[in-house]
Amino acid sequence: MLILSTAYLGNIRYYTQLIRTDTPVRIDLGEHYRKQSFRNRCEILGANGIIPLTIPVHKSSGEKTPVSQVRIDHSKSWRRQHWNSIWSAYKNSPFFDHYAEHFEPLYATRYELLWEWNRDLQQVMLHLLGAAPPVEYSSVYLQATPADRDWRDALSGKPRLYRPDPDFHPAPYYQVFTERIPFVPNLSIVDLLFCEGPAAGQVLRQSAG
């Protein structure tokens, strides 16, 4: 079994795990929420470099909160800000106009729970990639066994939690600002989709080793 955390527009490494598996995939909603992780953050590429997009969430009062209960903080206009950032970064990409209509309505919709927002974005992304991994969600914490592939924290952006994946070799592809910025690997999957379109799945398979 492959065990993953929920992710906001997960990075390319996250999606290589999803598409290359031939075992059941479980996204753990029973794990405790970790701050400053890709559960509520992604990275896109703008004209001046990497742009982090972070979904604000309500902070718990000292108690550890299961991911299933993490609520989005709508006191900030993050949806409009994120979509404007995505539009600005990728409006000139080869395939933005082909796919924007699939994402813009979601950014106009108010979600209360972080995991439900991530789930719906992921379903759209997998559909556009032509992938259908056997994904299920667990409401209770999953205790990994030696036979499982547990990537919940290994895909974190925190160096202390990072775990190398010898099978992951990010394949280069065209990026919008390639003439002024050297290739940046392992960005959010939207970077690959908007830049490569139907070829995005092939780039993922090449990156998966």
C-alpha positions in Angstrom: 0.0 0.0 0.0 1.1 3.5 -0.8 0.4 6.0 2.0 0.3 9.7 1.2 -0.7 12.9 2.9 -3.2 15.3 1.3 -1.5 17.9 -0.8 -2.4 21.2 -2.3 -1.7 20.9 -6.1 1.0 18.4 -5.2 4.5 18.6 -6.7 5.8 16.4 -9.5 7.4 14.0 -7.1 4.0 13.5 -5.4 2.4 12.8 -8.7 5.1 10.3 -9.8 4.2 8.3 -6.7 0.5 8.4 -7.7 0.9 7.4 -11.3 3.5 4.7 -10.9 1.9 2.7 -8.2 0.2 -0.7 -8.9 -0.9 -1.0 -5.3 -3.8 0.7 -3.4 -3.3 4.3 -2.5 -4.5 5.7 0.8 -4.5 9.3 1.6 -4.3 9.6 5.4 -6.8 12.1 6.9 -6.3 10.8 10.4 -2.7 12.0 10.7 -2.0 15.1 12.7 -1.8 18.3 10.6 1.7 19.7 10.2 2.3 23.3 9.6 4.5 24.6 6.8 4.0 21.5 4.7 2.7 20.8 1.2 -0.7 19.9 2.8 -1.6 23.5 2.4 1.2 24.9 0.2 2.5 24.6 -3.3 5.1 26.3 -5.4 4.7 27.7 -8.9 7.2 29.6 -11.1 6.8 33.3 -11.9 8.9 35.7 -13.8 11.2 36.3 -10.7 11.4 32.8 -9.5 9.5 30.4 -7.3 6.2 31.7 -5.9 4.9 29.9 -2.8 1.1 29.7 -2.5 -0.2 29.0 1.0 -3.8 28.3 2.0 -4.5 29.9 5.4 -6.1 27.6 7.9 -7.6 28.1 11.4 -5.0 27.3 14.0 -5.9 24.9 16.7 -5.5 25.9 20.4 -2.4 23.8 21.2 -4.0 20.5 20.4 -3.0 18.3 17.5 -5.6 18.4 14.8 -6.4 15.5 12.4 -6.1 16.6 8.8 -9.8 15.7 8.3 -10.7 18.5 10.7 -8.5 21.3 9.4 -10.6 24.2 8.3 -9.7 26.9 5.8 -9.5 30.5 7.0 -11.6 32.6 4.7 -10.8 35.9 6.5 -8.2 36.4 3.8 -8.9 36.6 0.1 -6.5 33.7 -0.7 -8.6 32.1 -3.5 -8.5 35.3 -5.6 -4.9 35.9 -4.8 -3.8 32.3 -5.7 -5.8 32.3 -9.0 -4.3 35.7 -9.9 -0.8 34.4 -9.2 -1.5 31.3 -11.3 -3.0 33.3 -14.1 0.0 35.8 -14.1 2.5 33.0 -14.1 1.0 30.8 -16.8 -1.2 33.0 -19.0 1.5 32.7 -21.7 2.1 29.0 -21.3 1.2 26.8 -24.2 -1.7 25.1 -22.6 -3.1 27.4 -20.0 -6.1 28.4 -22.1 -6.9 24.7 -22.7 -7.1 23.9 -19.0 -7.9 27.1 -17.1 -11.6 26.4 -17.3 -11.2 23.3 -15.2 -9.6 25.1 -12.3 -11.1 28.6 -12.3 -14.5 27.4 -11.0 -12.9 25.7 -8.0 -11.2 29.0 -7.1 -14.6 30.6 -7.2 -16.0 28.0 -4.8 -15.8 28.3 -1.0 -14.6 25.1 0.7 -14.6 24.7 4.5 -12.3 21.7 4.8 -8.7 21.7 3.5 -8.8 18.0 2.5 -12.0 18.4 0.4 -10.5 21.3 -1.5 -7.3 19.2 -2.1 -9.3 16.2 -3.1 -11.3 18.0 -5.8 -8.2 19.6 -7.3 -6.5 16.3 -7.4 -9.4 14.6 -9.1 -9.4 17.3 -11.8 -5.6 17.0 -12.2 -5.7 13.2 -12.5 -8.5 13.4 -15.1 -6.5 15.9 -17.2 -3.4 13.7 -16.9 -5.4 10.6 -18.0 -4.5 8.8 -14.8 -6.8 6.8 -12.6 -4.8 5.4 -9.6 -6.9 3.5 -7.0 -7.1 6.4 -4.4 -9.0 6.0 -1.2 -9.2 8.2 1.9 -8.7 7.0 5.5 -10.4 8.9 8.3 -8.2 7.1 10.9 -4.5 7.2 11.2 -2.8 4.5 9.1 -0.1 2.6 10.9 2.4 1.7 8.2 3.7 -1.9 8.0 7.1 -2.8 6.5 5.4 -3.8 3.3 3.8 -0.3 2.9 5.4 2.7 1.1 4.9 5.5 3.6 5.5 8.9 1.9 3.4 11.1 4.2 6.3 13.1 5.5 9.0 12.1 3.1 7.5 14.4 0.5 7.6 17.3 2.9 9.5 20.5 2.1 11.2 20.4 5.5 14.8 19.2 5.1 14.7 17.2 8.4 11.8 15.2 7.0 13.0 14.8 3.5 13.7 11.3 2.3 15.5 10.7 -1.1 13.7 8.7 -3.7 16.3 6.8 -5.8 13.6 6.2 -8.5 12.8 9.9 -8.9 14.7 11.7 -11.6 12.9 14.9 -12.6 12.9 15.1 -16.4 13.4 18.6 -17.8 10.6 20.2 -19.8 9.8 23.6 -21.2 8.9 26.2 -18.7 7.4 29.6 -19.3 10.5 31.7 -18.3 13.1 29.2 -19.6 15.0 31.9 -21.4 15.7 33.8 -18.2 15.5 31.2 -15.4 17.3 27.9 -15.4 15.0 24.8 -15.2 13.4 24.5 -11.8 12.5 20.8 -10.9 9.7 19.5 -8.8 7.3 22.4 -8.8 3.6 22.0 -8.5 2.0 19.7 -11.0 0.2 22.7 -12.6 3.6 24.0 -13.9 4.0 20.8 -15.8 0.4 20.6 -17.0 0.2 24.2 -18.3 3.6 23.9 -20.0 3.4 20.5 -21.5 -0.3 19.7 -21.8 -1.0 16.2 -23.1 2.7 15.3 -22.8 2.7 15.9 -19.1 1.9 12.3 -18.4 5.0 11.2 -20.4 7.2 13.6 -18.4 5.9 12.2 -15.2 6.6 8.6 -16.3 10.1 9.6 -17.3 10.6 11.3 -13.9 9.4 8.2 -12.1 12.4 6.2 -13.2 
